[in-house]
Amino acid sequence: MNFLDLLNAVARVAKPAHTSFTSLTSMDVKFVDTDIDSLDGLMILMYMCMIYDISDSVAKEFHPASPQELYDFIEKYKTRDPESIEAALEMIK
């Protein structure tokens, strides 16, 4: 499963329906340079922690600046992997 594809799918869930979203195309882009604001970022982090079963206590002080930082964090602390993007999205409904 491609991490950026999953991240983009989760971001679409996290962003309010009335706002625009441009898919992330690079692991190195800074979130501040995209249309993901701080609340969107918090929701994305919360959802990714649910998907990968990462403890809230580990995540509460983490503020990733890029998809790569988020990916590295997930790789370090995850306790499960979703089977697919569809399965991951089911976990956050």
Summary of the structure (lengths in Angstrom):
residues: 93
radius of gyration: 12.1
end to end distance: 19.7
largest distance: 34.1
contacts: 232
relative contact order: 0.21
helix: 56%
strand: 0%
